[in-house]
C-alpha cells in the first residue's frame, strides 16, 4: 500500500482535514494510507515518529502556506528531508498550495504544484474542486509508483491488502477526529472586513487588467473611505458602467449598487457572512444573478460575483 505523509503547519489543520476527506476514495480502495503528526500516540517521541514516517512514505505532500514557510521544523527539517528523498527517487514530493505566499523561490518551487497553476486552495470559489485536483495528483503519483495498479481500482480488491503498521504506532484508530469549531461574532466581523478589503483589491486589479486587454476602455477605482469604493468603466471616454461596493448599512453585510452613491440604504446585491462547523464563508442574496443562494462562497468567489454585476451588461451588449 502506498503511504502518504502530510507536512504542514498546525495553523492549517482545518485545511489538512478537508484534504484528507477528499482522499477518502483512495483510502476506501485500499490504494493509500495517510499519516500526519496528529497520529502520534501518547508517550511516543515526537521527532522520532516524524522521522520514521517521512523516511518511509512513498508520497510526501507539502501543504504550503505562509505559516509552513515560517515554520522552522516544516521548512528546515521536513521539507529538506522530503526533497532529498525526491531527488534520490525514493519518494514523490507534491507541493499543495493552500494559501497565498511567496513560494516560487523555495527549493520546491521548481516542482509542479497543485491545484492547477499553483493557485492557492483558499482562492478557489469551490474548495472541493481545488482539493479534488490535489486528490487526482495523488492518484497520478500512485500510478507512477505502481504502474500495474489501474487508475480506478474496484471497491474490493481481489486479494486482501495488509496495511503497513509503523513500529512507532500505538495501535489502530479512526482518522475521523475532526470536531466542530465555534466562530464568534468577532471572528465573523473580522472575516467580513478582510473580505471587503480583498474585494477592493480584486476590483482595482481587474479594472487595470481590463484596460490593458481592451483598447478604448479605461477603468477607474476610487476608495472613498475604509467602508466604500467606486468602480467605473469608460469606453472612449464615456462612462458605460459604474458601481459602488460598501460595507455595513441597513443590511450589515457587503453590498453592491449600480452607479455611484454615498447612501447605505439600498443595494442590487449583498453578501452575508455565515459559518458551518469548519469555516467561515459568504452567501449571496441572489437578487441580481441566478444560482444557489446557499452556495458557500470564498473571498474570491464573492469578489467575482460582484465584479460580474459591473461587467456583465457590457459583455451582453457586445454580444448583441
N, C-alpha and C positions, 0 to 999 in steps of 0.2 A: 504494500500500500504506500502511496506517495504521502510524505509528510510535509505540511505547510507550516512555516514559522512566521508569526506576526512580530515585526519590530516596530514599536510605536511609542508615543508619549502618552502617559496616563490622562493627559488633558483631552486626548482624542478617543477616550474609551468608548463613548457612545457611538462614534462613527465606526470604530472597530467592531462593535456589536452588530451594527447594521450590515457591515460587510460579511461578517461570519454568518449571518442569517441568509444572505444571498448565496453563500456557498453550500447551503443545506442540501441541494440536489446532488452535488458531487459527494457529499458525505453519505447520503442515503444510498447512492450507487456503489458505495464501497471503494470509491476512487481515491479519496484523500482522507487524512485525519489532520486536524488543525491543532496548533499549540501556541499559547502565549503565556506570559508570566503570571496571569491570574490563576493558572492551573498548578502553580507551585503549592505543595501541601504544607501544612503546619510542621515545623521542625526541619524542613529541607533548607539547604544552603542556597540562598538566592542566586548568587553569581555562578555557582557550580551547575545548578539546574539549567540556567540560561545557556551556559557554555555547552552543556551536553546536547541540548536541543538544536542550537544554532549550528553545531558541528555535525549533526546527523540529518538535518532537514534537507529535503530534496528541492523545495521551493521556498524562497525567503521573500516575504512581502515587506517592503519598506513603506510604512504609512507616513508619507511626507507632509509636514506642516511646519509653521514657524517654531512650534514647540519641539518638534522632532529635531530640527536643525539646532535649536538652542540647547538640547539635552546632551550633556557630555557623554552619558552612557550610550544613548541611542546612536549618536554620531561617531564618537571616538572608539567605541567598543563594538557594538552590534553591527553598525554599517560597515566598518572597516573589515571585520571578520567575514561578513557576508560577501563583500566584493572579492576578498581573497579566494573564497571558495568558488565564486562565479568565474573568476579568471582562470582558476585551475580546472574548470569543467566539472566540479564536484556538486554544484547546485545551480539553480537558475534564480537570479535576483530580479524581481519586478518592482519598480518604483510605482507606488499608488499615490497620486497627488490628492491629498484630502482637502487642503486649504491653501489659499494663495500665499506664496512665499518665493524667495529668490533661490530656487533650487537648481537652475540650469548650470551654474558654475561648480556645483558639488561633484565629487568623484563619480556619483551615479548619474550625473546629468547627461552622459552620452548613451545611456541605455534607453530603450523605447519605454516610455512611461504610459500608464493607463490612469484614468479613462482617455478616450481618443484626444490626440493632440496635447496631452498633458493638462487638459482643462480641469481645474480643481473640482472635486466632487461637490463641494458646497456651493458652487456657482451654477450647477445644473438645475434647471427648473424642476426636473423629476430625478430625485436622488436614486430611486430604484433603477432607472435606466443607466445612471453612472456606475452603480455597483454591479449591475448586470454585465457591463463591459469588463469590469475587473474580473468577475467570475469567468467570463469567456476567455480572458487572457490566461487565467489559471488553468482552465481546461485545455487550452492550446499548449501550455507548458507541460502539462501531464502527457499530452500526446507526443511531445518531443522526447520526454524521458522514457515513455513506454510506447514505442511505435506500434506494438502489437495490440494495444488497447484501442477499441473502437471509440469514435468521437462521442457516441452516446451509448452508454452501457445499459443493459437491461436492468430492471429494478432488482432482480435477484440473479446473482452470478451462478454459473453452472457449478463452480467449485467454491466452497466457503473460503473467505479470506480471513486469516488470523491477524488481528490487529497487533501492531508493534507496541508493546508497553515499555516505556523507558525505565531504566533501572532506578531512576530517582522518583518515579511516580508513587504516590501514596495510595493508589487504588482507583478503580473506575468511578466516575461521577458524571453528572449531567453538565452539559455546556449551557443549559437554559437557566442562567443565573441573573439575567437582567431584571432589575427592579424598576418600578415606576418612579419617575422624577417629579418633584413638585416645583413649579415655577411661580415665583411671587409676582405681585403687580409691578414691583421694581424691575424684575427681570424683563417683563413684557414691555414696560415703558422704555427701558434701555434698548431693547431689540427694535422697537418702533423708531427710535431716534437714529440708531445705526442704519436702519433700512432707508429712512428718508435721506440721510447723507449719501448712502450708496446710490439711490435713485438720482439724486442731483448729479453725482459724478457720471452716472450712466447716460443721462440726457446730454450733459456737456460734451462727453466724448463722442456720442452718437451724432450730435449736431456738427461737430468738427469733421467727422468721417463722412457724413452726408455731403457736406460742402466739397470735400476733397474728391469724392467719387462722381459728383453730378455737376458738370459745368452749368453755370447760370443760376445755381442755387446757393444760397448763403444761410448759415444758421447763426442764431444769436441766443446766448444764455445769459440771464441776469439773476443773480442771487439777491433777492430783495432783503431778506434777513435770515436768521437761523431757522425759520419755520416756513419759508416760502421762496419759490423761484419761478421765473417766467422763461418759457422756451418759444422761440419764433423761427419760422422758416420763410425765407424770401425767395421769390422767383423773379430774376432780372429786376431786383429792387422792390418788387411789390410783395407785401406780406400775404402769404397764402395759407398759413397755419399758425395759430397762437394757442398756447396752453399754459395753465397755471397749476402747479402742484404745491399743496400746502399741508402742514402738519397741524392736527388738532381741529378746532372749530366745533360745530354742534355735534358732529358725528364722533369726533375724538380719534379718528384713525388717520390715514393718509389719503387725501382727496385730490382728484383731478377735475379741472374745469376748463372747458373750451374758452379761449380768449384770455385776456389779462384782467385780473380782478384782485382787489385788496380785501374783498369780503370773504368771510369764512362761514357763510350760512347756506351755501349751495354747492352741488357737485354733480358731475356727469358720471363719475365712478369713484368708489372709495375702497380702501383696503383696511382690514382689521387684523390685529394680531391675535392668534389663538395658540393653544398648546395641546399636544397629546401627552402620552406618558413618557416620551423620549425627547421631544424637541419643540421649539417654537417655530411657527410658520405664519403665513399670511393667507387670507381668503379674500376674494373679491365680492362685491355686492351683486355683480352680474348685470348691472344696469346698462352697460354700454357694449358688451360683447357676449356672444353666446359661449356656452361651455359649462362645465361643472363648477358651480359657485362654491362647492365644498372642497375643490382641489387645493392641496397643500402647496402653496407657492413658496419657493425660496426667494431670497432677495433679488436674484437675477430674474426669476420668473415674474415677480411683482413689477420690477422695472420695465421689463419687456411688454407686459400687459398695458402699462400706462403709456409707454412710447408708441405702441400700436395705435392708441387713440389719437395721438398727434399726427402720425404719418399716414395712417390708413386712408383718409379722404384723398390725399394726393395720389396715392398708389391706385386707388379706384378710378380717379379722374383720368389718369394717364392711360389706364387700360381701355376706357371708353373712347 
